[in-house]
Amino acid sequence: MPRPVITAYPLLPGRVHEVSGPGAVAFVLRAVRQAGADLLWVRESWQTDMLHPLGFEGFDPARLVMAMTGDQKDTLAVAEEALRDGAVAMVALEITAPLGLTAGRRLQLAARAGGTTGLCLIPEGMGSNAAETRWHCAPVFDPGDSTLQCWRLIKNKSGTLGTWHVRWDAQAGRVAVVPPSGDRPGAEDMPD
């Protein structure tokens, strides 16, 4: 039986993608780790929650640069310049308000010019029509695997949509697709 694959992953370089949900940060860090890339993370300085990259197995925090901005306008400006420059392979930006088509298109043009992959972390229900793909990521409870997540591809300009259960394979340094819990070996012995 062939191994299942995730359409649109790894992410298409030179494009901007969007991700939402409680597993969005893990999605970004897994994409960066799997690509072996450096990351610029841009966010507004008023946000009180903090990113703790040491909490993600296999992610080297020396490959991360954080940029704090005053507002979303500044966040978009910094991200656009970084995408266009191409000095880092990936740029993540946290969006706190709806992103218009013009702003989304500017980010796409900058990513294409720099050959850089952009990852917008968006609140639920927000997003730009210019995004190449849009993902929703959430953890899945499994007593034997704390890295298990459900990734839903809810927008894809160049392919199909889908839902996958994935886990981080530390030994291989990549995301691995796994069957849903009821279809995994030993599932018949698990309580409902």
Buried (B, 14 or more C-beta within 10 A) or exposed (E): EEEEEBEBBEBBBBBBBBBBBEBBBBBBBBBBBBBEBBBBBBBBEEEEEEBEBEEBEBBEEEBBBEBBBEEBEBBBBBBBBBBBBBEBBBBBBBBBEEBEEEBBBBBBBBBBBBEBBBBBBBBEEBBBEBBBBBBBBBBBEBEEBEBBBBBBBBBBEEEEEBEBBBBBBEEEEBBBBBEEBEEBEEEEEEEE
